[in-house]
Amino acid sequence: MFMDKLAYMIPPYESEIRARIAETLGCALGQAPKARSIHMPARDAHASVRPPQGGNATTLLALDYSLLYGATLVESVRERNGWLLLDFSPAFFSALVERINASTPAPDAGSETYAQNRMRTLSRHGGTGCPNVPSFYRALLLALRAHESVAAYQKAERAALTLFHEIPPRERPALLGQCGGFGGALLRLLNPEINTAHVL
């Protein structure tokens, strides 16, 4: 019963992104790859997948992954050593942040972690989408997977706590005004209640 409840609470966003990528590739290949074979985030891209041998690279690079949450999902695709590397659009990241905030309740402050406390503070600033900053994109994608294991949760927390490390100090105040929605989204995704099996 507990695991059923936990599964119900796990946000669906990661699985919906993977399902859209798998479905689009399946239409081109004749058989969809397993969703779990889609790595997200990848080392040099937002997502990667290794299509089966014999796939037409030109066709696969030109696929249209359509809209997800009302925004274009994939902005660019490239091939490297037999892997497809996909980068999501800035509009998609903003739409994802807005979807998370609209459909996932904010956790109670009583049991929040240090990373959540930082994100709650960030959420008090202005802005509804996701700032166009690579470290923010990566932190959001890692937070989608925080429920998978202790290591995944810890990696997501580190990404949340180091968001501004690569941003020059003089540029941070202006960026803070765009981070409210993003902070709220990470606050929700790092919810210890969702990640109970791994965090507590």
C-alpha positions as CSV (number, residue, x, y, z in Angstrom):
1,M,0.0,0.0,0.0
2,F,2.8,2.4,0.9
3,M,4.6,1.8,-2.4
4,D,1.4,2.3,-4.3
5,K,0.9,5.7,-2.6
6,L,4.5,6.6,-3.3
7,A,4.2,5.7,-7.0
8,Y,1.0,7.8,-7.2
9,M,2.9,10.8,-5.7
10,I,5.9,10.7,-8.0
11,P,5.5,13.5,-10.5
12,P,4.9,12.3,-14.1
13,Y,7.0,14.8,-16.0
14,E,10.1,12.7,-16.6
15,S,8.1,9.8,-17.9
16,E,6.0,12.0,-20.1
17,I,9.1,13.5,-21.7
18,R,10.7,10.1,-22.3
19,A,7.4,8.7,-23.6
20,R,7.2,11.6,-26.2
21,I,10.8,11.0,-27.4
22,A,10.2,7.2,-27.6
23,E,6.9,7.6,-29.4
24,T,8.4,9.9,-32.0
25,L,11.4,7.6,-32.6
26,G,9.1,4.6,-32.7
27,C,7.1,6.1,-35.6
28,A,10.4,6.5,-37.6
29,L,12.0,3.2,-36.6
30,G,8.9,1.0,-36.6
31,Q,9.5,0.1,-33.0
32,A,9.8,2.5,-30.1
33,P,12.9,2.3,-27.9
34,K,12.3,1.5,-24.2
35,A,11.7,4.7,-22.3
36,R,14.3,3.8,-19.8
37,S,16.9,3.7,-22.6
38,I,16.6,7.5,-22.9
39,H,19.2,9.1,-20.7
40,M,18.2,12.4,-19.2
41,P,20.1,14.6,-18.7
42,A,23.0,13.3,-20.9
43,R,26.6,14.4,-20.5
44,D,26.5,16.8,-23.5
45,A,22.8,17.2,-24.1
46,H,19.5,17.4,-22.3
47,A,18.7,13.8,-23.4
48,S,20.4,11.0,-25.4
49,V,19.3,7.7,-26.9
50,R,21.1,5.1,-29.0
51,P,18.9,4.1,-31.9
52,P,19.2,0.5,-33.3
53,Q,21.8,-0.2,-36.0
54,G,20.5,0.6,-39.4
55,G,18.4,3.6,-38.5
56,N,18.6,6.4,-41.1
57,A,20.5,9.1,-39.4
58,T,19.2,11.8,-41.8
59,T,15.6,10.8,-41.0
60,L,16.2,10.7,-37.3
61,L,17.9,14.1,-37.1
62,A,14.9,15.7,-38.9
63,L,12.1,14.3,-36.7
64,D,9.6,16.6,-35.2
65,Y,8.9,15.9,-31.5
66,S,6.0,18.3,-31.5
67,L,4.7,20.1,-28.5
68,L,4.7,19.1,-24.8
69,Y,3.0,21.2,-22.2
70,G,2.2,23.6,-25.0
71,A,5.8,24.3,-26.1
72,T,8.2,22.8,-28.6
73,L,10.0,20.0,-26.8
74,V,13.2,19.5,-28.9
75,E,15.0,22.4,-30.3
76,S,18.0,20.6,-31.9
77,V,19.2,17.1,-32.5
78,R,22.7,15.9,-33.4
79,E,24.4,12.6,-33.8
80,R,27.7,11.6,-32.1
81,N,29.2,8.1,-32.1
82,G,25.9,6.4,-32.9
83,W,24.0,8.4,-30.2
84,L,21.3,10.9,-30.8
85,L,21.8,14.0,-28.6
86,L,18.7,16.1,-28.0
87,D,18.5,19.6,-26.6
88,F,15.1,20.9,-25.4
89,S,13.9,24.4,-26.2
90,P,14.0,27.3,-23.7
91,A,10.2,27.6,-24.2
92,F,9.8,24.0,-23.1
93,F,11.8,24.5,-19.9
94,S,9.6,27.5,-19.0
95,A,6.4,25.5,-19.8
96,L,7.7,22.6,-17.7
97,V,8.3,25.0,-14.7
98,E,4.8,26.4,-15.1
99,R,3.2,22.9,-15.3
100,I,5.0,21.7,-12.2
101,N,3.9,24.8,-10.2
102,A,0.4,24.5,-11.4
103,S,-0.1,20.7,-10.9
104,T,2.2,19.8,-8.0
105,P,1.4,21.1,-4.5
106,A,4.1,22.9,-2.6
107,P,5.4,20.9,0.3
108,D,5.0,22.0,3.9
109,A,8.0,23.9,5.3
110,G,8.2,21.8,8.4
111,S,10.3,18.9,7.0
112,E,12.2,20.7,4.2
113,T,15.8,20.0,3.5
114,Y,18.5,22.8,3.2
115,A,18.2,22.7,-0.6
116,Q,14.4,23.1,-0.4
117,N,14.8,26.0,2.0
118,R,17.1,27.7,-0.5
119,M,14.5,27.0,-3.3
120,R,11.7,28.3,-1.1
121,T,13.6,31.6,-0.7
122,L,14.3,31.7,-4.4
123,S,10.6,31.2,-5.1
124,R,9.8,34.5,-3.4
125,H,11.4,36.4,-6.3
126,G,9.6,37.3,-9.5
127,G,9.4,35.3,-12.7
128,T,7.2,32.4,-13.8
129,G,9.4,30.4,-16.2
130,C,12.9,29.0,-16.4
131,P,15.8,31.3,-16.9
132,N,17.8,30.6,-20.0
133,V,20.9,29.4,-18.2
134,P,22.4,25.9,-18.7
135,S,22.9,25.2,-15.0
136,F,19.2,25.9,-14.4
137,Y,18.2,23.4,-17.2
138,R,20.4,20.7,-15.8
139,A,19.2,21.2,-12.2
140,L,15.6,21.0,-13.4
141,L,16.3,17.7,-15.3
142,L,18.1,16.2,-12.4
143,A,15.3,17.2,-10.0
144,L,12.9,15.3,-12.2
145,R,14.8,12.1,-11.4
146,A,15.4,12.8,-7.6
147,H,13.0,10.0,-6.7
148,E,15.1,7.3,-8.3
149,S,17.7,6.7,-5.6
150,V,19.7,8.3,-2.8
151,A,22.5,9.2,-5.3
152,A,19.9,10.8,-7.7
153,Y,18.4,12.9,-4.9
154,Q,21.8,14.0,-3.7
155,K,22.9,15.0,-7.2
156,A,19.7,17.0,-7.7
157,E,20.3,18.8,-4.4
158,R,23.9,19.7,-5.4
159,A,22.7,21.1,-8.7
160,A,20.1,23.2,-6.9
161,L,22.6,24.5,-4.4
162,T,25.2,25.4,-7.1
163,L,22.9,27.1,-9.6
164,F,24.7,30.4,-9.5
165,H,28.3,29.2,-9.2
166,E,29.1,29.8,-12.9
167,I,27.3,33.1,-13.1
168,P,29.5,36.3,-12.4
169,P,28.4,37.9,-9.1
170,R,27.6,41.2,-10.7
171,E,25.0,39.4,-12.9
172,R,23.2,37.5,-10.2
173,P,20.9,40.2,-8.8
174,A,19.3,40.8,-12.2
175,L,18.9,37.0,-12.7
176,L,17.2,36.6,-9.2
177,G,14.2,38.6,-10.4
178,Q,13.5,35.8,-13.0
179,C,13.8,32.8,-10.7
180,G,10.6,32.7,-8.6
181,G,8.8,30.1,-10.7
182,F,11.9,28.1,-11.1
183,G,12.6,28.0,-7.3
184,G,9.0,26.9,-6.8
185,A,9.3,24.1,-9.2
186,L,12.5,22.7,-7.6
187,L,11.0,23.1,-4.2
188,R,8.2,20.8,-5.3
189,L,10.4,18.2,-7.0
190,L,12.8,18.0,-4.1
191,N,9.9,17.2,-1.7
192,P,11.1,14.7,0.9
193,E,7.6,13.2,1.0
194,I,7.8,12.2,-2.7
195,N,11.4,10.9,-2.2
196,T,10.6,9.2,1.1
197,A,12.0,5.8,0.1
198,H,15.4,7.3,-0.5
199,V,15.8,10.4,1.7
200,L,14.4,9.7,5.1
